[in-house]
Each structure stands twice: as structure tokens, then as C-alpha cells.
């Protein structure tokens, strides 16, 4: 991940009040980033939407389709582990 992109994203999120960032007193090279209450609101909304979508997906699958889905998902996870 490009450090400049991360830094800009962090600045935008801090500007919106979604996160708070402060230097680590034990190691000033590090920045401790925490999510704020305002930052949790969209996370909660997205989590609820994802849960609804997941439940719809599962309801539409047969047992065989679910087994294929899990196999493909496992393959994708394995590939992402070896890529990074």
C-alpha cells in the first residue's frame, strides 16, 4: 500500500472526525489511529447491509452451490495469502 495514499486517506478521515490520530509516546515514529463514535456509525450501517446481503445470498443457494462457493472462496483466500 502506498504510504502517500494512506496518509491522505488518514487526513481526510481525521478531517471528517471519523478517526483520531496521535503520536505514540513510546515511539514518536508511530501514529496511533483510533476510530471515533462518528466513524463507527458508517461501519455499523455497512455491517448491517453486509449481513442482509449475506443472508440473501445464503438463502438463494442450494447445498451444492454453497459447497462450491466455499471451495472457490478457499481458493481465493489461499491465492491472496501467497500473493502478499
C-alpha positions as CSV (number, residue, x, y, z in Angstrom):
1,X,0.0,0.0,0.0
2,X,1.3,3.4,-1.0
3,X,2.2,5.5,2.1
4,X,1.1,8.7,0.4
5,X,-2.4,7.3,-0.3
6,X,-2.7,6.1,3.3
7,X,-1.6,9.4,4.7
8,X,-4.1,11.3,2.5
9,X,-6.9,8.9,3.5
10,X,-6.0,9.3,7.2
11,X,-6.0,13.1,6.8
12,X,-9.4,13.1,5.2
13,X,-10.9,10.7,7.8
14,X,-9.5,12.8,10.6
15,X,-10.9,15.9,9.0
16,X,-14.4,14.3,8.9
17,X,-14.0,13.3,12.6
18,X,-14.1,9.6,11.7
19,X,-10.7,8.8,13.3
20,X,-8.3,10.4,15.8
21,X,-4.6,10.1,15.3
22,X,-1.8,10.8,17.8
23,X,1.9,10.1,18.1
24,X,2.8,7.1,20.1
25,X,4.5,8.4,23.3
26,X,6.7,5.3,23.4
27,X,7.8,5.7,19.8
28,X,7.2,9.0,18.1
29,X,7.8,7.5,14.7
30,X,4.5,5.6,15.1
31,X,1.0,7.1,14.9
32,X,-1.9,5.5,16.9
33,X,-5.1,5.8,15.0
34,X,-8.4,5.1,16.6
35,X,-12.0,5.2,15.3
36,X,-14.3,7.7,16.8
37,X,-18.0,7.4,17.5
38,X,-18.7,9.3,14.3
39,X,-16.5,6.8,12.4
40,X,-18.4,3.9,13.9
41,X,-21.8,5.0,12.5
42,X,-21.0,4.2,8.8
43,X,-19.2,1.0,9.9
44,X,-22.3,-0.2,11.7
45,X,-24.5,0.7,8.7
46,X,-22.3,-1.1,6.3
47,X,-22.1,-4.1,8.6
48,X,-25.9,-4.3,8.7
49,X,-26.1,-4.1,4.9
50,X,-23.5,-6.8,4.5
51,X,-25.3,-9.1,6.9
52,X,-28.6,-8.7,4.9
53,X,-26.8,-9.3,1.7
54,X,-25.1,-12.4,3.1
55,X,-28.4,-13.8,4.4
56,X,-30.0,-13.3,0.9
57,X,-27.0,-15.0,-0.8
58,X,-27.2,-18.0,1.5
59,X,-31.0,-18.3,1.2
60,X,-30.7,-18.4,-2.6
61,X,-28.0,-21.2,-2.6
62,X,-28.5,-24.9,-2.7
63,X,-26.4,-27.1,-0.6
64,X,-24.3,-28.0,-3.6
65,X,-24.0,-24.3,-4.6
66,X,-22.8,-23.5,-1.1
67,X,-20.2,-26.2,-1.2
68,X,-18.9,-24.8,-4.5
69,X,-18.9,-21.3,-3.1
70,X,-16.8,-22.3,-0.1
71,X,-14.4,-24.1,-2.3
72,X,-13.9,-21.1,-4.5
73,X,-13.7,-18.8,-1.5
74,X,-11.0,-21.0,0.0
75,X,-9.1,-20.9,-3.3
76,X,-9.2,-17.1,-3.4
77,X,-8.0,-16.8,0.2
78,X,-5.2,-19.2,-0.5
79,X,-4.2,-17.2,-3.6
80,X,-4.2,-14.0,-1.6
81,X,-2.0,-15.4,1.1
82,X,0.6,-16.5,-1.4
83,X,0.4,-13.2,-3.3
84,X,1.2,-11.0,-0.4
